[in-house]
Amino acid sequence: MKMNLPNRLTILRVLLVPVFVVLLLAGKDSFHMRLAADFVFIMASITDALDGHIARKYNLVTNFGKFMDPLADKLLVCSAMICLVELRQLPGWICILIISREFIISGFRLIAATNGVVIAASYWGKFKTVFQMLMVIAMVANIQNQIWQILTTTLMWISLILTIVSLVDYIVKNKDILKEQS
């Protein structure tokens, strides 16, 4: 099977996850290793924006991409947050809430798919992903000054709020999917 460019970018994002994890955890006390981990995370995040844009612009949307793109995003962001919990930079309960939201939405999408319904990503979900990625970038940088710490904490809270708002938005917009299963 020949892979188009958006799907290759998605696969690249998945392959960058273990590279990021190793750089971050192996170099947790090294500024240069954290900088390298941040660079890898940023590059992986950019592939997220690029693959979708290219797929839509050039009509290269595939079933593989529809399935793997959101999975690659979840792998990247959730792996990063779990590492940040390990490094004691992100409270575990925030990580649990964010990952729980991902499981709930994936469950909604699975139920919808069995009924032939595709649940598209909402703007709230896209904003959530952007802020989660910004939060991870700021936390991995781990710059020890007061302004950076305030920025990082603010990004964490915005990410959490957008996670909850996007979950409520999905549930409200797609509540009929659950009714069909009752």
C-alpha positions as CSV (number, residue, x, y, z in Angstrom):
1,M,0.0,0.0,0.0
2,K,1.4,3.4,-1.0
3,M,1.2,6.0,1.7
4,N,0.4,9.6,0.9
5,L,2.2,12.5,2.6
6,P,-0.4,13.2,5.3
7,N,-0.3,9.6,6.4
8,R,3.5,9.5,6.4
9,L,3.4,12.6,8.6
10,T,1.0,10.8,11.0
11,I,3.3,7.8,11.1
12,L,6.3,10.1,11.7
13,R,4.5,11.6,14.7
14,V,3.9,8.1,16.2
15,L,7.6,7.3,15.6
16,L,8.7,10.5,17.3
17,V,6.8,9.6,20.5
18,P,9.4,7.1,21.9
19,V,12.2,9.5,20.8
20,F,10.6,12.3,22.8
21,V,10.0,10.0,25.8
22,V,13.6,8.8,25.9
23,L,15.1,12.3,25.5
24,L,12.8,13.7,28.3
25,L,13.2,10.9,30.8
26,A,16.8,10.1,30.2
27,G,17.8,13.8,30.3
28,K,15.4,15.0,32.9
29,D,18.2,17.0,34.6
30,S,20.0,18.1,31.5
31,F,19.0,21.4,29.8
32,H,20.3,20.2,26.5
33,M,18.3,16.9,26.6
34,R,15.2,18.8,27.6
35,L,15.7,21.2,24.7
36,A,16.1,18.3,22.4
37,A,12.9,16.7,23.8
38,D,11.1,19.9,23.3
39,F,12.3,20.2,19.8
40,V,11.1,16.7,19.0
41,F,7.7,17.4,20.6
42,I,7.4,20.7,18.6
43,M,8.3,18.9,15.4
44,A,5.7,16.2,16.1
45,S,3.1,18.8,17.0
46,I,3.8,20.6,13.7
47,T,3.2,17.3,11.8
48,D,-0.3,17.3,13.4
49,A,-1.2,20.7,11.9
50,L,0.4,19.8,8.5
51,D,-1.1,16.4,7.9
52,G,-4.6,17.5,8.3
53,H,-4.1,20.7,6.3
54,I,-2.4,18.8,3.4
55,A,-5.0,16.0,3.5
56,R,-7.9,18.5,3.2
57,K,-6.3,20.9,0.7
58,Y,-5.2,18.2,-1.7
59,N,-8.2,15.8,-1.1
60,L,-5.9,13.1,0.4
61,V,-8.2,12.2,3.3
62,T,-8.1,8.4,3.9
63,N,-9.7,6.0,6.3
64,F,-6.2,5.3,7.7
65,G,-5.7,9.0,8.3
66,K,-9.1,9.4,9.9
67,F,-8.2,6.6,12.3
68,M,-4.5,7.2,12.9
69,D,-4.3,11.0,13.1
70,P,-6.3,11.4,16.3
71,L,-4.6,8.3,17.8
72,A,-1.2,9.8,17.0
73,D,-2.2,13.0,18.7
74,K,-3.4,11.1,21.8
75,L,-0.2,9.0,21.9
76,L,2.0,12.2,21.7
77,V,0.1,14.3,24.2
78,C,-0.7,11.6,26.7
79,S,2.8,10.1,26.6
80,A,4.2,13.6,27.3
81,M,1.8,14.2,30.2
82,I,2.6,10.8,31.8
83,C,6.3,11.7,31.6
84,L,5.6,15.1,33.2
85,V,3.7,13.3,36.0
86,E,6.8,11.1,36.5
87,L,8.9,14.2,36.6
88,R,6.6,15.7,39.2
89,Q,5.7,18.7,37.0
90,L,2.1,17.8,36.3
91,P,-0.3,16.8,39.0
92,G,-1.5,13.2,38.4
93,W,-5.1,14.1,38.8
94,I,-5.0,16.6,35.9
95,C,-3.3,13.9,33.7
96,I,-6.1,11.4,34.7
97,L,-8.9,13.9,33.9
98,I,-7.4,14.7,30.5
99,I,-6.7,11.1,29.6
100,S,-10.2,10.1,30.8
101,R,-11.7,12.6,28.5
102,E,-9.8,11.0,25.6
103,F,-11.2,7.6,26.5
104,I,-14.7,8.9,26.8
105,I,-14.6,10.7,23.4
106,S,-13.0,7.6,21.8
107,G,-15.8,5.5,23.2
108,F,-18.4,8.0,21.7
109,R,-16.6,7.8,18.3
110,L,-16.6,3.9,18.5
111,I,-20.3,3.8,19.2
112,A,-21.1,6.3,16.5
113,A,-18.9,4.4,14.0
114,T,-20.9,1.2,14.6
115,N,-24.0,3.2,13.7
116,G,-22.3,4.6,10.5
117,V,-21.9,8.1,12.1
118,V,-18.6,10.0,12.0
119,I,-18.1,12.4,14.8
120,A,-15.8,15.2,13.5
121,A,-13.4,17.0,15.8
122,S,-14.9,20.2,17.2
123,Y,-13.3,23.5,17.5
124,W,-13.3,23.1,21.3
125,G,-11.4,19.8,20.8
126,K,-8.9,21.5,18.5
127,F,-8.3,24.4,20.9
128,K,-7.9,21.8,23.7
129,T,-5.2,20.0,21.7
130,V,-3.3,23.2,20.9
131,F,-3.3,24.3,24.5
132,Q,-2.3,20.9,25.7
133,M,0.6,21.0,23.3
134,L,1.6,24.5,24.4
135,M,1.4,23.3,28.1
136,V,3.7,20.3,27.3
137,I,6.2,22.5,25.5
138,A,6.3,25.0,28.4
139,M,6.6,22.3,31.0
140,V,9.4,20.4,29.1
141,A,11.3,23.6,28.8
142,N,11.1,23.9,32.6
143,I,12.5,27.4,32.7
144,Q,13.0,28.4,36.3
145,N,11.8,32.0,36.4
146,Q,8.6,33.3,37.9
147,I,7.0,34.6,34.6
148,W,7.6,31.2,32.9
149,Q,6.2,29.4,35.8
150,I,3.0,31.6,35.8
151,L,2.7,31.0,32.0
152,T,3.1,27.2,32.4
153,T,0.5,27.1,35.2
154,T,-1.9,29.2,33.2
155,L,-1.5,26.9,30.2
156,M,-2.1,23.9,32.5
157,W,-5.4,25.4,33.8
158,I,-6.6,26.5,30.4
159,S,-5.8,23.0,29.0
160,L,-7.8,21.4,31.8
161,I,-10.8,23.8,31.4
162,L,-10.8,23.3,27.6
163,T,-10.6,19.5,28.2
164,I,-13.8,19.7,30.3
165,V,-15.6,22.1,28.0
166,S,-14.8,20.0,24.9
167,L,-16.0,16.9,26.7
168,V,-19.3,18.6,27.6
169,D,-19.6,19.9,24.1
170,Y,-19.2,16.4,22.6
171,I,-21.7,14.9,25.0
172,V,-24.3,17.5,24.4
173,K,-23.9,17.5,20.6
174,N,-23.9,13.7,20.5
175,K,-26.2,12.6,23.3
176,D,-28.5,10.9,20.7
177,I,-25.7,8.3,20.0
178,L,-26.1,7.0,23.6
179,K,-29.9,7.0,23.4
180,E,-29.7,4.7,20.4
181,Q,-27.7,2.2,22.4
182,S,-30.1,2.0,25.4
